[in-house]
Amino acid sequence: MSHLPWFHSNRITNKQRKEEAVKMAQLRNMYGSNVSFNLFLCGYFDSPYLGYEAAEGIDWIWEHRIDDLAKLGI
């Protein structure tokens, strides 16, 4: 499985969310359905944002749980 981290602060726009969804679709087309796209989140993110990302198959790791990166092999 390929892991591709992406770093974010809490200033996310709808345009950026859509870009992430497009990026995930492109990665799946290129690498297959087993590709993993992971965001490294810093700051506060509300439930609608996280729900949108989860619906697109995008996972995240919080900056205060950086050890979780090792669980993903990153």
N, CA, C and O atoms as CSV, one atom per row, in Angstrom:
chain,resi,resn,atom,element,x,y,z
A,1,MET,N,N,0.836,-1.167,0.000
A,1,MET,CA,C,0.000,0.000,0.000
A,1,MET,C,C,0.888,1.240,0.000
A,1,MET,O,O,1.854,1.314,0.760
A,2,SER,N,N,0.573,2.190,-0.830
A,2,SER,CA,C,1.305,3.446,-0.884
A,2,SER,C,C,0.693,4.421,0.100
A,2,SER,O,O,-0.528,4.568,0.153
A,3,HIS,N,N,1.534,5.094,0.884
A,3,HIS,CA,C,1.072,6.110,1.824
A,3,HIS,C,C,1.592,7.451,1.361
A,3,HIS,O,O,2.795,7.620,1.160
A,4,LEU,N,N,0.696,8.405,1.190
A,4,LEU,CA,C,1.073,9.722,0.741
A,4,LEU,C,C,0.577,10.749,1.747
A,4,LEU,O,O,-0.614,11.061,1.762
A,5,PRO,N,N,1.464,11.286,2.595
A,5,PRO,CA,C,1.028,12.258,3.594
A,5,PRO,C,C,0.821,13.638,2.975
A,5,PRO,O,O,1.459,13.983,1.981
A,6,TRP,N,N,-0.057,14.406,3.558
A,6,TRP,CA,C,-0.325,15.764,3.126
A,6,TRP,C,C,-0.525,16.582,4.384
A,6,TRP,O,O,-1.275,16.172,5.270
A,7,PHE,N,N,0.117,17.713,4.481
A,7,PHE,CA,C,0.093,18.503,5.700
A,7,PHE,C,C,-0.914,19.639,5.596
A,7,PHE,O,O,-1.029,20.273,4.547
A,8,HIS,N,N,-1.650,19.902,6.688
A,8,HIS,CA,C,-2.688,20.920,6.686
A,8,HIS,C,C,-2.687,21.716,7.966
A,8,HIS,O,O,-2.444,21.186,9.050
A,9,SER,N,N,-2.962,23.002,7.825
A,9,SER,CA,C,-3.316,23.800,8.989
A,9,SER,C,C,-4.837,23.873,9.010
A,9,SER,O,O,-5.490,23.254,8.169
A,10,ASN,N,N,-5.410,24.607,9.943
A,10,ASN,CA,C,-6.860,24.607,10.063
A,10,ASN,C,C,-7.555,25.612,9.155
A,10,ASN,O,O,-8.748,25.856,9.337
A,11,ARG,N,N,-6.879,26.194,8.206
A,11,ARG,CA,C,-7.497,27.162,7.289
A,11,ARG,C,C,-7.790,26.476,5.957
A,11,ARG,O,O,-7.043,26.620,4.990
A,12,ILE,N,N,-8.875,25.740,5.927
A,12,ILE,CA,C,-9.249,24.953,4.762
A,12,ILE,C,C,-10.475,25.574,4.107
A,12,ILE,O,O,-11.423,25.965,4.788
A,13,THR,N,N,-10.450,25.660,2.796
A,13,THR,CA,C,-11.590,26.186,2.061
A,13,THR,C,C,-12.309,25.046,1.350
A,13,THR,O,O,-11.775,23.944,1.221
A,14,ASN,N,N,-13.515,25.320,0.897
A,14,ASN,CA,C,-14.249,24.323,0.122
A,14,ASN,C,C,-13.467,23.933,-1.120
A,14,ASN,O,O,-13.468,22.769,-1.521
A,15,LYS,N,N,-12.800,24.904,-1.729
A,15,LYS,CA,C,-12.001,24.630,-2.923
A,15,LYS,C,C,-10.904,23.612,-2.608
A,15,LYS,O,O,-10.666,22.694,-3.393
A,16,GLN,N,N,-10.237,23.771,-1.462
A,16,GLN,CA,C,-9.180,22.834,-1.080
A,16,GLN,C,C,-9.741,21.446,-0.829
A,16,GLN,O,O,-9.106,20.454,-1.188
A,17,ARG,N,N,-10.925,21.354,-0.216
A,17,ARG,CA,C,-11.547,20.050,0.016
A,17,ARG,C,C,-11.821,19.338,-1.301
A,17,ARG,O,O,-11.576,18.140,-1.440
A,18,LYS,N,N,-12.331,20.090,-2.258
A,18,LYS,CA,C,-12.607,19.510,-3.569
A,18,LYS,C,C,-11.317,19.081,-4.253
A,18,LYS,O,O,-11.274,18.040,-4.908
A,19,GLU,N,N,-10.265,19.882,-4.102
A,19,GLU,CA,C,-8.972,19.518,-4.686
A,19,GLU,C,C,-8.443,18.225,-4.076
A,19,GLU,O,O,-7.864,17.397,-4.780
A,20,GLU,N,N,-8.639,18.049,-2.769
A,20,GLU,CA,C,-8.202,16.819,-2.117
A,20,GLU,C,C,-8.972,15.619,-2.644
A,20,GLU,O,O,-8.396,14.551,-2.848
A,21,ALA,N,N,-10.275,15.789,-2.868
A,21,ALA,CA,C,-11.094,14.699,-3.404
A,21,ALA,C,C,-10.625,14.333,-4.809
A,21,ALA,O,O,-10.549,13.154,-5.151
A,22,VAL,N,N,-10.314,15.333,-5.614
A,22,VAL,CA,C,-9.802,15.083,-6.967
A,22,VAL,C,C,-8.456,14.384,-6.900
A,22,VAL,O,O,-8.195,13.447,-7.655
A,23,LYS,N,N,-7.603,14.843,-5.995
A,23,LYS,CA,C,-6.284,14.230,-5.829
A,23,LYS,C,C,-6.412,12.763,-5.444
A,23,LYS,O,O,-5.680,11.920,-5.963
A,24,MET,N,N,-7.341,12.450,-4.533
A,24,MET,CA,C,-7.548,11.070,-4.119
A,24,MET,C,C,-8.009,10.226,-5.300
A,24,MET,O,O,-7.540,9.102,-5.478
A,25,ALA,N,N,-8.915,10.751,-6.101
A,25,ALA,CA,C,-9.396,10.023,-7.282
A,25,ALA,C,C,-8.252,9.774,-8.263
A,25,ALA,O,O,-8.150,8.690,-8.837
A,26,GLN,N,N,-7.401,10.767,-8.453
A,26,GLN,CA,C,-6.253,10.608,-9.344
A,26,GLN,C,C,-5.289,9.548,-8.821
A,26,GLN,O,O,-4.770,8.741,-9.593
A,27,LEU,N,N,-5.053,9.549,-7.518
A,27,LEU,CA,C,-4.159,8.558,-6.920
A,27,LEU,C,C,-4.720,7.150,-7.080
A,27,LEU,O,O,-3.981,6.214,-7.386
A,28,ARG,N,N,-6.024,7.000,-6.872
A,28,ARG,CA,C,-6.650,5.684,-7.051
A,28,ARG,C,C,-6.530,5.221,-8.496
A,28,ARG,O,O,-6.254,4.051,-8.760
A,29,ASN,N,N,-6.739,6.147,-9.433
A,29,ASN,CA,C,-6.612,5.791,-10.850
A,29,ASN,C,C,-5.194,5.364,-11.196
A,29,ASN,O,O,-4.997,4.459,-12.007
A,30,MET,N,N,-4.210,6.008,-10.587
A,30,MET,CA,C,-2.818,5.726,-10.905
A,30,MET,C,C,-2.280,4.501,-10.165
A,30,MET,O,O,-1.573,3.684,-10.753
A,31,TYR,N,N,-2.617,4.369,-8.857
A,31,TYR,CA,C,-2.015,3.335,-8.019
A,31,TYR,C,C,-2.973,2.221,-7.599
A,31,TYR,O,O,-2.546,1.241,-6.988
A,32,GLY,N,N,-4.244,2.356,-7.913
A,32,GLY,CA,C,-5.210,1.335,-7.536
A,32,GLY,C,C,-5.948,1.673,-6.256
A,32,GLY,O,O,-5.665,2.678,-5.604
A,33,SER,N,N,-6.880,0.837,-5.914
A,33,SER,CA,C,-7.760,1.111,-4.771
A,33,SER,C,C,-7.077,0.964,-3.418
A,33,SER,O,O,-7.629,1.397,-2.407
A,34,ASN,N,N,-5.891,0.366,-3.375
A,34,ASN,CA,C,-5.190,0.199,-2.091
A,34,ASN,C,C,-4.367,1.405,-1.685
A,34,ASN,O,O,-3.727,1.385,-0.633
A,35,VAL,N,N,-4.368,2.459,-2.497
A,35,VAL,CA,C,-3.580,3.640,-2.142
A,35,VAL,C,C,-4.178,4.291,-0.896
A,35,VAL,O,O,-5.395,4.298,-0.707
A,36,SER,N,N,-3.317,4.829,-0.063
A,36,SER,CA,C,-3.739,5.501,1.163
A,36,SER,C,C,-3.274,6.945,1.100
A,36,SER,O,O,-2.094,7.214,0.877
A,37,PHE,N,N,-4.199,7.873,1.296
A,37,PHE,CA,C,-3.895,9.302,1.297
A,37,PHE,C,C,-4.179,9.802,2.699
A,37,PHE,O,O,-5.321,9.761,3.157
A,38,ASN,N,N,-3.145,10.275,3.384
A,38,ASN,CA,C,-3.254,10.647,4.788
A,38,ASN,C,C,-2.898,12.107,4.989
A,38,ASN,O,O,-1.872,12.579,4.500
A,39,LEU,N,N,-3.743,12.815,5.704
A,39,LEU,CA,C,-3.492,14.209,6.043
A,39,LEU,C,C,-2.854,14.285,7.419
A,39,LEU,O,O,-3.214,13.525,8.318
A,40,PHE,N,N,-1.911,15.193,7.585
A,40,PHE,CA,C,-1.314,15.475,8.883
A,40,PHE,C,C,-1.934,16.789,9.336
A,40,PHE,O,O,-1.599,17.853,8.815
A,41,LEU,N,N,-2.844,16.709,10.312
A,41,LEU,CA,C,-3.637,17.865,10.701
A,41,LEU,C,C,-3.064,18.581,11.908
A,41,LEU,O,O,-2.718,17.969,12.919
A,42,CYS,N,N,-2.976,19.894,11.772
A,42,CYS,CA,C,-2.480,20.764,12.836
A,42,CYS,C,C,-3.573,21.779,13.154
A,42,CYS,O,O,-3.997,22.526,12.272
A,43,GLY,N,N,-4.022,21.813,14.377
A,43,GLY,CA,C,-5.049,22.769,14.752
A,43,GLY,C,C,-6.412,22.123,14.879
A,43,GLY,O,O,-6.520,20.916,15.096
A,44,TYR,N,N,-7.458,22.934,14.744
A,44,TYR,CA,C,-8.839,22.477,14.909
A,44,TYR,C,C,-9.495,22.252,13.557
A,44,TYR,O,O,-9.362,23.079,12.654
A,45,PHE,N,N,-10.202,21.140,13.413
A,45,PHE,CA,C,-10.982,20.838,12.222
A,45,PHE,C,C,-12.345,20.361,12.682
A,45,PHE,O,O,-12.449,19.489,13.545
A,46,ASP,N,N,-13.385,20.933,12.108
A,46,ASP,CA,C,-14.727,20.580,12.552
A,46,ASP,C,C,-15.189,19.259,11.949
A,46,ASP,O,O,-14.586,18.735,11.013
A,47,SER,N,N,-16.269,18.740,12.509
A,47,SER,CA,C,-16.807,17.450,12.072
A,47,SER,C,C,-17.188,17.409,10.592
A,47,SER,O,O,-16.918,16.405,9.933
A,48,PRO,N,N,-17.805,18.463,10.044
A,48,PRO,CA,C,-18.135,18.408,8.616
A,48,PRO,C,C,-16.898,18.227,7.728
A,48,PRO,O,O,-16.940,17.487,6.745
A,49,TYR,N,N,-15.804,18.902,8.076
A,49,TYR,CA,C,-14.572,18.749,7.297
A,49,TYR,C,C,-14.075,17.308,7.377
A,49,TYR,O,O,-13.764,16.697,6.354
A,50,LEU,N,N,-14.001,16.772,8.578
A,50,LEU,CA,C,-13.494,15.411,8.752
A,50,LEU,C,C,-14.409,14.393,8.092
A,50,LEU,O,O,-13.940,13.405,7.527
A,51,GLY,N,N,-15.719,14.634,8.161
A,51,GLY,CA,C,-16.663,13.741,7.500
A,51,GLY,C,C,-16.502,13.758,5.993
A,51,GLY,O,O,-16.588,12.715,5.346
A,52,TYR,N,N,-16.270,14.925,5.434
A,52,TYR,CA,C,-16.052,15.052,3.993
A,52,TYR,C,C,-14.811,14.272,3.571
A,52,TYR,O,O,-14.837,13.547,2.577
A,53,GLU,N,N,-13.732,14.419,4.321
A,53,GLU,CA,C,-12.490,13.712,4.004
A,53,GLU,C,C,-12.690,12.199,4.120
A,53,GLU,O,O,-12.251,11.444,3.253
A,54,ALA,N,N,-13.350,11.762,5.185
A,54,ALA,CA,C,-13.588,10.333,5.385
A,54,ALA,C,C,-14.432,9.757,4.250
A,54,ALA,O,O,-14.180,8.644,3.790
A,55,ALA,N,N,-15.428,10.509,3.801
A,55,ALA,CA,C,-16.285,10.046,2.711
A,55,ALA,C,C,-15.493,9.861,1.413
A,55,ALA,O,O,-15.863,9.048,0.566
A,56,GLU,N,N,-14.412,10.612,1.264
A,56,GLU,CA,C,-13.566,10.506,0.073
A,56,GLU,C,C,-12.493,9.425,0.228
A,56,GLU,O,O,-11.721,9.175,-0.697
A,57,GLY,N,N,-12.448,8.778,1.415
A,57,GLY,CA,C,-11.447,7.742,1.654
A,57,GLY,C,C,-10.113,8.297,2.108
A,57,GLY,O,O,-9.091,7.613,2.057
A,58,ILE,N,N,-10.133,9.550,2.554
A,58,ILE,CA,C,-8.911,10.209,3.024
A,58,ILE,C,C,-8.882,10.098,4.544
A,58,ILE,O,O,-9.863,10.413,5.218
A,59,ASP,N,N,-7.755,9.650,5.073
A,59,ASP,CA,C,-7.587,9.503,6.512
A,59,ASP,C,C,-6.701,10.630,7.014
A,59,ASP,O,O,-6.147,11.382,6.212
A,60,TRP,N,N,-6.558,10.761,8.331
A,60,TRP,CA,C,-5.756,11.835,8.892
A,60,TRP,C,C,-5.077,11.384,10.165
A,60,TRP,O,O,-5.479,10.419,10.815
A,61,ILE,N,N,-4.030,12.122,10.495
A,61,ILE,CA,C,-3.305,11.939,11.755
A,61,ILE,C,C,-3.151,13.322,12.365
A,61,ILE,O,O,-2.797,14.281,11.679
A,62,TRP,N,N,-3.420,13.414,13.654
A,62,TRP,CA,C,-3.305,14.687,14.362
A,62,TRP,C,C,-1.864,14.944,14.765
A,62,TRP,O,O,-1.121,14.008,15.059
A,63,GLU,N,N,-1.468,16.206,14.778
A,63,GLU,CA,C,-0.101,16.562,15.149
A,63,GLU,C,C,0.247,16.109,16.565
A,63,GLU,O,O,1.405,15.793,16.836
A,64,HIS,N,N,-0.724,16.070,17.470
A,64,HIS,CA,C,-0.455,15.648,18.840
A,64,HIS,C,C,-0.394,14.118,18.974
A,64,HIS,O,O,-0.139,13.595,20.059
A,65,ARG,N,N,-0.632,13.403,17.853
A,65,ARG,CA,C,-0.529,11.939,17.842
A,65,ARG,C,C,0.437,11.507,16.746
A,65,ARG,O,O,0.160,10.568,15.999
A,66,ILE,N,N,1.551,12.183,16.656
A,66,ILE,CA,C,2.503,11.959,15.574
A,66,ILE,C,C,3.019,10.523,15.556
A,66,ILE,O,O,3.429,10.033,14.503
A,67,ASP,N,N,3.007,9.844,16.694
A,67,ASP,CA,C,3.458,8.448,16.724
A,67,ASP,C,C,2.573,7.533,15.868
A,67,ASP,O,O,2.990,6.439,15.487
A,68,ASP,N,N,1.356,7.984,15.570
A,68,ASP,CA,C,0.478,7.198,14.709
A,68,ASP,C,C,1.032,7.052,13.294
A,68,ASP,O,O,0.642,6.134,12.572
A,69,LEU,N,N,1.931,7.937,12.893
A,69,LEU,CA,C,2.564,7.809,11.578
A,69,LEU,C,C,3.284,6.469,11.463
A,69,LEU,O,O,3.265,5.841,10.404
A,70,ALA,N,N,3.903,6.040,12.525
A,70,ALA,CA,C,4.630,4.762,12.511
A,70,ALA,C,C,3.672,3.586,12.280
A,70,ALA,O,O,4.047,2.597,11.651
A,71,LYS,N,N,2.458,3.691,12.779
A,71,LYS,CA,C,1.477,2.623,12.585
A,71,LYS,C,C,1.125,2.448,11.118
A,71,LYS,O,O,0.745,1.361,10.683
A,72,LEU,N,N,1.256,3.534,10.357
A,72,LEU,CA,C,0.977,3.489,8.924
A,72,LEU,C,C,2.223,3.162,8.106
A,72,LEU,O,O,2.145,3.000,6.888
A,73,GLY,N,N,3.357,3.067,8.767
A,73,GLY,CA,C,4.598,2.778,8.042
A,73,GLY,C,C,5.170,4.000,7.356
A,73,GLY,O,O,5.936,3.879,6.400
A,74,ILE,N,N,4.804,5.180,7.838
A,74,ILE,CA,C,5.301,6.426,7.245
A,74,ILE,C,C,6.487,6.924,8.040
A,74,ILE,O,O,7.059,7.963,7.710
